Amino acid sequence: MACERDEDGATPEATCLVNVQPNELPKEVGRRVVVAPWGEVESVSGRFIVDAASASRAVAAFETQGNDLPIDYEHQTLGGRYASPTGQAPAAGWIKRLEAVDGEGLVADVEWTEPAVTQLASRQYRYLSPVVVVGKRDRRLVALHSAALTNKPAIARMQPIVNRVETREAAQTAREEESMQSAWEVLRSRLEMDPTADEEAVLVAAAERIETLQEALSRREAEEVVAVAMKAGKLTSAQKAWAVDLILRDPETFQSWLAEAPVVVPHGQVAPPEADATGEGRRVTAAAGAKREYRSSDLLQSLTSEEAYVADSVREAGVA
């Protein structure tokens, strides 16, 4: 709740509720709470501003008056339409000290009464609503009148003074868990999985997807190596599949073979000349080229027989 005052100090009747930030809770009930958040605050009766100058002014006013400020229930201290049926306004706590914390707000050290501790711990009350004095012209907070426990915050998305999170560390843990949950949801979506799939299933699917992508990447890299070798004239089109498979199985063996292999196709040509029009001519050309490769490579001779290598080359050339 906020009340305005003219420059002469007169206070009009209009009031408004003010949002607060969640408290740092050592146990179940915070002893240090933000009673007015930093920046521009929107309330049902208009906005006001809490900045370094206004917060410091409010602290000075508190220290000058010299008394603890009350925290009541439902603003009963204000009386009038806020008064209780009995006219009493019992304190839920007392503000013992105020501090201006840059970027955070007007922070109070609070001494709670035993009934209030019980009600806060059991979540009978969850929100804190301060009564502040606001300058009419610049809309800046200039003093804190009191505060109240309430369950009817006048500001949308107002944070509770007592929440399920009871410590700063727990709050951080909750944020991390929420972030992790969001990450699982994103991963399920990327893997096109059922939103209800458990984490173990997601990990298995992710591992399979990574393995598939890695295999595709390795094959593409092998094909690029083969393309370079073909362009250099050391491989024919008939040998492409064989070379890719060898690179995937044993890249070192392929590099050793490539280092010894002669140029069997003129530079820039990666297939037998079209002059070999007949199937027999193309078969002879492919077989001759395979024999030259085989006989010039000790590595090929250690891996397979000449007959098998020639037959495989002719078959790959499509002229068997």
C-alpha positions in Angstrom: 0.0 0.0 0.0 1.3 3.5 -0.9 0.1 6.9 0.2 1.0 10.1 -1.5 1.8 13.4 0.1 2.1 17.0 -1.1 5.2 19.0 -0.8 3.9 20.5 2.5 3.7 17.0 4.0 -0.1 16.6 3.9 -1.1 13.1 3.2 -4.2 12.4 1.1 -6.5 9.4 1.5 -5.6 7.5 -1.7 -3.5 4.4 -1.1 -2.2 1.5 -3.2 -0.6 -1.9 -2.6 3.0 -2.5 -3.4 4.8 -5.6 -4.7 7.7 -7.2 -2.8 10.5 -9.5 -3.8 10.9 -13.0 -2.3 12.8 -13.1 1.0 16.0 -14.7 1.9 14.8 -17.4 4.3 17.4 -18.9 6.6 14.9 -21.4 7.9 11.1 -21.2 7.5 10.7 -17.5 8.0 12.9 -14.7 6.7 14.5 -12.3 9.1 15.7 -10.0 6.3 13.1 -9.1 3.6 12.7 -6.7 0.7 9.8 -4.4 1.5 10.0 -2.3 -1.7 11.7 -3.6 -4.8 14.2 -1.6 -6.9 13.1 0.3 -10.0 9.6 1.3 -11.2 6.8 -0.4 -9.3 3.3 -0.8 -10.7 0.4 -0.8 -8.2 -3.4 -0.7 -8.5 -3.2 3.0 -7.7 -0.4 3.9 -10.0 3.4 3.6 -10.3 6.2 4.8 -8.1 9.9 4.6 -8.2 12.5 3.1 -5.8 16.1 4.2 -6.6 19.2 5.1 -4.7 18.0 8.6 -3.8 14.5 7.6 -2.7 15.6 4.5 -0.8 18.3 6.5 1.1 15.7 9.1 1.9 13.4 6.4 3.3 16.2 5.0 5.5 17.0 8.4 6.8 13.3 9.0 7.7 13.2 5.7 9.5 16.4 6.4 11.5 15.2 9.9 12.4 11.8 8.8 13.8 13.7 6.3 16.0 10.9 3.7 16.5 10.5 0.2 15.1 7.9 0.1 12.4 5.0 -2.4 12.7 4.1 -5.3 10.4 0.5 -6.0 11.1 -2.2 -8.2 9.5 -4.2 -6.9 6.5 -3.2 -3.3 7.2 -5.3 -3.1 10.3 -2.9 -0.4 11.7 -4.4 2.0 9.2 -7.9 1.7 10.7 -10.9 2.8 8.7 -11.9 0.2 6.1 -8.9 -1.8 7.1 -9.8 -2.0 10.8 -10.5 -5.3 12.4 -14.0 -5.9 14.0 -12.5 -5.6 17.4 -10.5 -2.5 16.5 -7.3 -4.1 17.5 -4.2 -4.3 15.2 -1.8 -6.9 16.6 1.7 -6.8 15.3 3.0 -9.7 13.3 6.5 -8.3 13.5 8.7 -5.3 13.9 11.0 -3.7 11.4 14.2 -3.1 13.4 16.4 -1.7 10.6 16.1 -0.5 7.0 18.8 -0.6 4.4 19.0 0.7 0.8 20.5 -2.1 -1.4 21.3 -0.9 -4.9 19.6 -3.1 -7.5 17.6 -5.0 -4.9 15.4 -2.5 -3.0 14.5 -1.3 0.4 15.5 -4.1 2.7 14.3 -4.6 6.3 15.6 -6.6 9.2 12.4 -8.0 10.8 11.7 -9.4 14.3 8.6 -11.6 13.9 6.2 -12.4 16.7 5.7 -16.1 17.6 2.1 -16.2 16.1 3.4 -14.8 12.9 6.2 -17.3 12.7 3.7 -20.1 13.1 1.3 -18.6 10.4 4.1 -18.0 8.0 5.7 -21.4 8.5 2.3 -23.1 7.9 1.7 -20.8 4.9 -1.4 -19.3 6.4 0.1 -16.0 5.3 2.4 -15.7 2.3 2.7 -12.1 1.1 4.1 -8.8 2.5 2.5 -5.5 1.5 4.3 -2.3 2.6 2.7 1.1 3.2 4.9 3.7 1.6 4.8 7.5 1.2 5.3 8.6 -2.4 6.1 12.1 -3.7 3.3 13.5 -5.9 5.5 15.1 -8.5 8.3 12.7 -9.1 6.5 9.5 -7.9 9.5 8.5 -5.8 9.2 6.6 -2.5 10.2 8.9 0.3 9.3 7.0 3.5 8.0 3.7 4.8 4.9 3.9 7.1 4.4 0.2 7.9 3.8 -3.2 6.3 1.2 -5.9 6.5 0.9 -9.7 6.0 -1.7 -10.4 3.5 -3.0 -13.1 1.1 -4.4 -10.6 -1.4 -1.5 -8.9 -3.1 -2.7 -6.0 -5.4 0.1 -6.6 -7.9 0.1 -9.3 -10.5 2.7 -12.0 -10.2 3.6 -10.8 -6.7 6.2 -13.1 -5.1 5.4 -14.8 -1.7 7.3 -14.0 1.4 7.1 -17.7 2.4 7.4 -20.0 -0.6 8.3 -23.7 -1.0 11.9 -22.6 -1.4 13.4 -21.9 2.0 17.0 -20.8 1.4 18.9 -19.0 -1.2 20.7 -22.2 -2.0 17.4 -24.0 -2.4 16.2 -21.3 -4.6 19.2 -21.7 -6.8 18.7 -25.5 -6.8 15.1 -25.0 -7.9 16.1 -22.7 -10.7 18.7 -25.2 -11.9 16.1 -28.0 -11.7 13.6 -26.0 -13.7 16.3 -25.2 -16.3 17.2 -28.9 -16.5 13.6 -29.9 -16.9 13.3 -27.4 -19.8 16.5 -29.0 -21.3 14.9 -32.4 -21.2 11.8 -31.1 -22.9 13.9 -29.5 -25.7 15.9 -32.7 -26.1 12.7 -34.8 -26.4 11.4 -32.4 -29.0 14.6 -32.5 -31.0 14.6 -36.3 -30.9 10.9 -36.3 -31.9 10.1 -38.4 -28.8 7.0 -38.7 -26.7 6.8 -35.9 -24.2 6.3 -38.5 -21.4 9.5 -40.5 -22.3 11.7 -40.9 -19.2 15.2 -39.6 -19.0 16.9 -43.0 -19.5 15.0 -43.4 -22.8 16.0 -39.9 -23.9 19.6 -40.6 -23.2 19.6 -43.8 -25.2 17.9 -42.1 -28.1 20.4 -39.2 -27.9 23.3 -41.6 -27.9 21.9 -43.5 -30.9 21.4 -40.2 -32.8 24.9 -39.0 -32.0 26.3 -42.4 -33.2 24.3 -42.1 -36.5 25.5 -38.5 -37.0 29.1 -39.5 -36.3 28.9 -42.4 -38.8 27.5 -40.0 -41.5 30.2 -37.5 -40.7 33.0 -40.1 -41.0 31.6 -41.4 -44.3 31.4 -37.9 -45.7 35.0 -37.3 -44.6 36.1 -40.6 -46.2 34.4 -39.7 -49.4 36.2 -36.4 -49.5 39.5 -38.1 -49.1 38.6 -40.5 -51.9 37.5 -37.6 -54.1 41.0 -36.0 -53.7 42.7 -39.3 -54.5 40.6 -39.8 -57.6 41.3 -36.3 -58.8 45.0 -37.1 -58.3 44.6 -40.1 -60.6 45.4 -42.7 -58.0 41.9 -44.2 -57.8 39.3 -45.1 -60.5 35.6 -44.9 -60.1 35.5 -48.7 -59.7 37.6 -48.4 -56.6 35.6 -45.7 -54.9 33.4 -47.9 -52.7 36.4 -50.1 -51.8 38.5 -47.1 -50.8 35.7 -45.5 -48.7 35.1 -48.8 -46.8 38.9 -49.2 -46.2 39.2 -45.6 -44.8 36.3 -46.3 -42.5 37.8 -49.6 -41.3 41.5 -48.7 -41.3 42.4 -45.1 -42.3 46.1 -45.7 -41.7 46.2 -48.6 -44.1 44.5 -46.6 -46.8 47.0 -43.7 -46.3 49.9 -46.2 -46.6 48.4 -47.7 -49.8 47.8 -44.2 -51.2 51.4 -43.2 -50.6 52.6 -46.1 -52.7 49.9 -46.2 -55.3 50.9 -45.0 -58.8 48.9 -42.7 -60.9 46.6 -45.0 -62.9 44.2 -42.4 -64.4 45.3 -39.2 -66.2 44.9 -36.1 -63.9 41.4 -34.7 -64.0 40.0 -38.0 -65.3 38.3 -40.3 -62.8 36.8 -42.9 -65.1 38.0 -45.1 -67.9 38.0 -43.4 -71.4 34.8 -43.6 -73.3 36.8 -44.9 -76.3 36.4 -48.4 -74.9 33.0 -48.6 -76.4 32.5 -52.4 -76.2 31.9 -54.2 -73.0 34.9 -56.4 -73.7 37.2 -53.4 -74.2 36.1 -51.8 -71.0 36.5 -55.1 -69.1 40.0 -55.5 -70.5 40.8 -51.8 -69.6 39.5 -52.3 -66.0 41.4 -55.6 -65.5 44.6 -54.1 -66.9 44.4 -51.1 -64.6 43.7 -53.3 -61.6 46.7 -55.6 -62.4 49.0 -52.5 -62.6 47.8 -51.2 -59.3 48.1 -54.6 -57.6 51.6 -55.4 -58.9 52.9 -51.9 -57.9 51.6 -52.1 -54.4 53.1 -54.4 -51.7 50.3 -53.4 -49.4 47.6 -54.7 -51.8 49.6 -57.9 -52.3 49.6 -58.4 -48.5 45.8 -57.8 -48.3 44.4 -60.0 -51.1 45.3 -62.0 -54.2 45.7 -60.5 -57.6 42.9 -62.5 -59.1 40.5 -61.4 -56.4 41.5 -57.7 -56.6 41.1 -57.8 -60.4 37.8 -59.5 -60.3 36.5 -57.0 -57.7 37.7 -54.1 -59.8 36.1 -55.4 -63.0 32.8 -56.0 -61.1 32.9 -52.5 -59.7 33.4 -51.1 -63.2 30.2 -52.8 -64.2 31.7 -54.9 -67.0 32.1 -58.3 -65.4 
